[in-house]
Amino acid sequence: MSTVKITPVAYSLSSSTLKRQLIPNPQFHRRNRTIFTQHFKNGTQRNLTVSMSSSDPLQICVKESVTTPNKLGDCPFCQRVLLTLEEKHLPYDMKLVDLSNKPEWFTNINPDGKVPVVKFDENWVADSDIIAKSLEERYPNPPLATPDEKSSVGSKIFPAFVGFIKSKDPSDGKEQGLLNELSSFNDYLKENGPFINGEKISAADLALGPKLYHMEIALGHYKNWSVPESLPYVKSYMKNIFSRDSFVKTIASTEDVIAGWAKHTS
């Protein structure tokens, strides 16, 4: 029996809810599979199993754009979860939340008022780390887990970026701190890339990619700064991540990223 994976999708927009879901199939009769029978002229037949990631869309609450109504906002942690859903070909309903005026229904399900939040069964789960691990446990294929010894690679880049963009003193060493972290990551990719876990993208890349996107836009706008040409593996890594279909589908606008970091530069 041959097995193929087909993930037809459709998008719809209604109020502040964006839906990405599998197109309903009349022959769908199991949670994760649809069976088709292929008939041949000589009377033989062959069953084809079409694998589906999930029968029901997962519900996820994410930040709404501050510049354009009914658009995805600039939270890198939300994008990490959305990237995981996309890379695993899971259907989902994306509920946009205005974090400056949180609706009552949102604070009822998540009193902390933070995003992202995903509904598993009847429970709403917060924290992108926990959500990503839960998705990997519930939907192991395709596998995205990063080996423990590699899971922290590049993790110091984002705090170094935050320190640099908040810095008011050019001589405080914050820029050099970021360059040091990027240089270490460049050396790692040179020996182990193109991704953190080698040839295939993994959870660590999905966590780091959105942060590098914010770094590129925010530092370019507020400090006229960019990753130097002397770090070619980092630049190639960013290009590879940013050009993936999953990233393009879940990307925040440049205007939202700039607006989101404005308070850290004043």
C-alpha positions, -999 to +999 in steps of 0.1 A: +000+000+000+014+034-010+012+063+014+013+099+003+008+131+023-016+157+009-024+189+027-048+211+007-056+243+026-079+272+025-079+306+041-109+326+052-112+359+071-140+367+095-138+396+120-107+390+140-104+353+133-083+339+105-087+303+095-063+280+079-078+246+076-079+214+055-104+214+027-132+190+038-131+157+019-162+136+015-142+103+017-125+114+050-135+088+076-106+084+101-088+109+123-056+110+103-062+090+071-084+089+041-085+057+020-088+058-017-090+028-040-073+030-074-088+006-100-069-007-130-082-020-164-070-055-157-094-057-127-068-052-100-069-025-075-046-007-050-055+013-019-038+046-014-037+061+021-037+099+022-024+111+056-040+141+073-024+158+102-055+164+122-093+164+116-101+195+136-082+228+135-063+238+165-073+271+181-045+296+186-046+331+200-019+355+187-011+392+187-031+414+163-013+440+141-011+475+156-009+490+121-034+470+101-067+457+114-073+419+111-037+412+104-011+391+123+010+411+146+047+412+154+052+387+183+082+364+175+069+338+200+035+336+182+053+332+149+074+303+164+042+284+172+026+293+138+058+281+121+055+248+139+019+243+129+028+251+093+059+229+091+038+200+106+009+208+081-016+211+109-048+230+104-055+259+128-079+287+136-059+319+143-077+343+167-062+378+167-060+396+200-056+433+205-031+433+233-037+470+240-074+463+246-077+427+255-112+413+251-130+397+280-132+363+263-094+363+261-087+372+297-112+346+307-093+318+291-058+333+299-058+356+329-021+364+324-031+380+291-001+368+271+001+352+237+005+327+221-021+304+237-033+272+221-062+250+229-054+213+234-085+192+240-104+215+265-074+232+280-058+265+269-020+263+271+004+293+272+041+297+266+057+289+232+082+265+247+054+244+263+032+246+232+060+236+208+068+205+230+032+196+232+028+198+194+058+176+189+044+150+214+009+150+199+020+152+162+054+136+159+054+136+121+072+153+105+097+153+134+110+187+144+126+180+178+161+193+182+186+171+201+192+184+236+229+191+229+219+214+201+187+230+214+204+260+229+225+269+199+220+305+190+199+312+221+220+340+234+216+361+202+182+375+211+191+388+245+222+403+230+201+420+203+177+434+230+206+448+250+220+465+219+187+480+207+181+494+242+216+508+245+221+546+245+259+544+249+278+534+218+308+525+240+290+502+264+300+470+245+264+459+236+271+459+199+302+439+204+283+415+226+258+408+197+286+405+172+303+379+195+271+358+196+266+360+159+302+351+152+299+320+174+267+311+156+284+316+122+312+293+133+287+267+144+268+268+111+300+266+091+307+232+107+272+219+113+247+237+090+229+248+071+204+245+100+210+240+137+204+203+135+222+198+101+204+194+068+168+196+081+150+224+099+141+217+135+124+234+165+154+254+174+154+271+140+117+279+143+124+296+176+154+315+164+142+325+130+115+350+141+139+366+165+165+371+138+138+387+116+131+412+144+168+418+148+173+425+111+143+450+108+146+467+142+184+473+141+182+483+105+156+509+112+167+523+146+205+519+144+212+516+106+229+483+115+230+450+097+247+416+100+282+421+086+294+404+054+321+387+075+294+364+088+282+347+056+268+316+072+245+336+094+234+357+065+227+325+044+209+310+074+186+340+077+179+340+040+170+303+040+147+307+070+130+338+058+122+324+024+105+292+036+068+290+027+059+286+064+078+318+073+063+338+045+028+327+055+033+337+092+055+368+088+047+401+105+049+433+085+080+455+087+058+483+100+046+462+129+081+451+139+093+487+138+063+498+159+068+470+183+103+479+192+097+517+193+092+517+231+126+501+236+145+528+218+130+560+233 
